Amino acid sequence: MVPVVALLDVVVLLFSPVAAAVALLVSALARSTRPVRSVALVAAYAAVEFSLLPRVLRADQDWDALVRDVLARSYAILRSLLDVRVVLESGSATPEQVATGRPLIVLARHCGPGDSLFVAWLLSVHYRLRLGVVLKSALRWEPVVDLAAAHLPLCFVDRDRASTRRRITEAAATLSAGDALLLFPEGGNFSWPRRRRAIRSLIAKGAYRLARQAGRRTHTLPPRIGGAAAALTGAPTADVLVLTHSGFAADGRDRPWWLLPVHRTLLVRTTLVPSVSVPREAEAMATWLADTWSAVDTWVAGHSTG
């Protein structure tokens, strides 16, 4: 895929001036800056990807520094092109508090395409953590991600639940001080159909208490215990950082992938939970995660307009 993607990036960059001119006309007619911003964002993505391909082909480099550099550049581009920024809520965990000398499991809310990049930037650049991420295996079609996976603690998961849990457990077991493993327990972006299916699934499994809790949540999906339990089992001494954010939609829920967030602030709240306060027994862990996600849902509901 590398030659194909490199060629595609070159084509995008060569034709971007023409696309920008067309986008300017469309923007004038639509009285919206989104067409121009969209073209600029695609061109910027192609430029970053094209510059990264030769770098990820080299094995002799500081990979953590590379990740921070890419995330810092990407964040700067998004701030410039879309006028979006990350703001950490007062009272959130500080870098000093997070640096406990123990590894970290990060359980983050996932709501809308692109929010994972801002979350990763916050963890890697602001908190200065060596970041591992649990990702869907489909992302390996992106050559930069696939090539970097040989050198970074990226854990790819698929529909095979047993295999997925084993890989997450193994990834968590390698963590040491200053390392963090990022998971998105909801498994996907919020939508009402997805929420209904998740609640029906809990009922079918006989998890009536969890289903009732999920029914009372209006801004988040029921968290999946499997991945979180695998991570916490693999790293029994790890602290947990619970990360929630306001999302890019006014109501705090998902937004269409094509609707770029413009002039938005992503308000983030992080809460550090010491290892001794996190249960490791399966049933107690499920209860703790459900209660934690109810608190996440309450926070999101309180920071949205609908």
N, C-alpha and C positions, 0 to 999 in steps of 0.2 A: 504493500500500500504506500510505502514511502515515495517512490517515484511519481505515483499517481497524484498523491496529495500535494507534493512539491510543485508539480505541473499545474494543478488546480489553483494553488496559491498564487503562482506567477500570473496565471490568466486573470484571476480576480484583481490583482494589483495593477495589471496593464489596463484593464477596462474600467477601473474604479473612477477615473476622471469623467468618462462618459456617463457612467451610472450616477455619479454625483450631480452632473448637469441635469439629467432627467429627474433626479430626486428633488433638485431645487425647484424645478417647474411644478412637480406634483405637490411639493410642500406649499408653494405659493397658492395653488388652486385649492388645496385642502385646508389651508391656514393652520398647518401643523408642522412642527419641526421633526416629527418622527421619521418621515421618509429619508431626510438627509442624515439624521442620526443613525438610522438603520444601515445605510450604505457605508457610512464612516466606520461603524462598528464591525461590519463584515470585513472591510479592508484592513482595519487594525488587527482583527483576529488572524487574517491571512499573513500579515506582516510578522506578527509575534510567532505564529506557528512556523513560518518559513525560516525565521532566524533561530528557532529552537532545534529544528531537525538536525543540523550538524553538531549542535552541542550535546544532545542526548545520545548521539552515536559514539561519543567519547566516554570511556570508562574512568579515566584518571582525573576526577574532579570532585569537588565538595558538593555532593548532591543536595544536602540540606541548604547550602547557600544558593544553589540553583533554584530550588523551590521558592525560597524567600524572594529571590530576584524576580522570578516570573510572577509571583503573586503581587509583589509591590508594583511591578510594571502594569499588570492587568488592572489593579485597583486604581492606579493613577489614570489609566486610559478611560475607565468607566466613569470616574469622577469628572474628567474633562468632557467626555462626549455626552454623557447622560445627566450630569449634575446630580449624582447620587453619592451618598456617603454613609459610613457606618458610625454610629454614636453609641458608646457604651453607657448604659444607664448608671446613674450614681448609686453606689452601694453594691455594684457588681464586684466579683472577685478581681483582685489586683494581680499583676505579674509576680509580686513578692509573695502573695498568699498561695499562688499556684505552684511556686517553686518549693515544694515541700520535701523534695528528695525522694518522692515516690512516683511511680508512673501514673498516668492519667487516662481514664476512659471518659471520652466526651460524648454525651448523649444530646444530640441537637435536633431542634425542630427543622422540618424540611417543608418549605411552602413556596413553590414557584421556581421556574428555571432560572438559574443564575445565583440563587441565594447561597448555594454551597461554596461558590468561589469567595464570597464575602466572609463566610464563616471560616473558611480555610485561611484567608488573609489575616483575620483577627487572631487566630490561634498561632499561626506561624510567625507573623511579623510583630504583632502587638505583644503576645504572650511569650514569644521566642521559644516555642516548643518544636521539637523534632516530630514532624507530623506523619502519621500513618492514617490511611483512610479506607473504609469499607465501601467499595464501589460495585455497581452492577457490571457484569462481565461484558455487556454490550459496548462499554466504553473502551474496550481493547481495540475496537475498530479505529480509534483515533491513534495514529502512529506514535505521536509524542508520548501519550499515556502508556502505550504498550511497550515502547522502548525504555521508558523511564522505570517501568515496573520491575525490570531486572535489577535495579539498584535502590529502589525506594520501597518502604514497607506499605505497599498497596495490596489490599486484600480484595479479590474479585469474587463476587457471589453470583449464584444462578438459582434456578428453580429446585435444584436438589438440596433439600433442607438439611439433611444429615451431613452432606459434604460441606455445605456452607458453614454450618456451625463448627465443624472440625477446623476449617481454615481460619475462622475468626478466633477460635480458641488458641490455635497455634500462633497466630499473629499477636494476640494479647500476651502470650507467654514470653515473647521476645522483648517486651517493653522493659525499659529501665528508667532511672531518674532523668527527667527532662523529655521523655517520650510521651506522646499522646496518640491514642487511637480514636478516630472520629467515626461515630455511627449515627445513622438517622433511623431511630426505632420505628417511626411510622411507615417506613418502607416506600413512601411515595408522597406526592403532593396532595393536599386536601381537595376533595370534591364530595358533593353530597352522595352521588351513587357509590363511590368508594367507601364512604363512611357507613352507608347502609349495609353494604356487603360485609364489611369488617364486623359490624355488630351481629349480623345474622350468623357469621362464622363462629363468634364467641358463644352464641346461644346454642348452635349445633354441637359445640364441644362440651356443653353443660357449664360453661363459665358464666353463670347468671349474674354474679356480683360484678364481674368485670364488664359485662354487657350493660348493666344498669348504669355503671359509672360512665361508660362510653356514650350512652344515650344522653347523659347530662352535659357532655362536652359539645360545644357548638363551633369550635375553631380548629380542632385537632382531630387526627385519626387515632384509633386505639393503638397504643404502642405494641409492637411485637416483642414478646419476651425472649424468643429464641436467640436472636443475635446479641442482645444485651446480656443475657445469661451466659452465653458462650464467652463473651469478652470478660465478664466479671469472674467467671470460673477460671479462665486462663491466666488472669492477673489478680490473684486473691488479695494482694496488698495494695492494689491501685486505688487512688482516690477517684471520685467521679465529679466531672464538671457538667452541670446541666445548663444547656445553652438554648435560650428561646429568643425569638425576635418578632418584630411587628409585621414582617412581610412587606411587599411592595404594593399591595392592593389596599385601598382605603378601608375595606372591611376586615383586613388582617388575614384573609384567606388566599386561596390560589388565584392567579391571574392567567389569562391566555398567553401562550409562549410568544406570540407575535406582538403583544402589546408591551412595548419597551417601557420600563419605569423611567420617568423623566422628572427631575426636580423632586426627588424623593429622599427621605432619610430612613435608613434601616436602624431602628432602635433595638439594641441587643441587651439582654439581661443574662448574666452568668452567675451561677451559684455553685460554690465548691462544697462538696459533701465528703467529709473524711472517710477513709476506708472503713474505720470501725463502725460507722453509722450505716453502712450499706450491707444488707443481709445477703448471704451467699447461698442459703438454702432455697430450693426452687420455688416453693409456694410463697414463702415470705418475700422472695425477690420479686415475684409477679405482683404481689400486693403493693410493695414499695414502688415499683415502676408505675403501676396504675395510679397510685396516689400522687406521685411526682408529676405525672402527665396531667392530672386534674389541676394541679397548681399551675402548670404551664398554660393550660387552656384558660384558666381564670386570668392570668397575666395578659395573654393575647387579647381576650375579650375586653379587658380594661384599657387596652391601648389601640383600639380600633373604633371605627365609626358605625359599625353594623354587624 
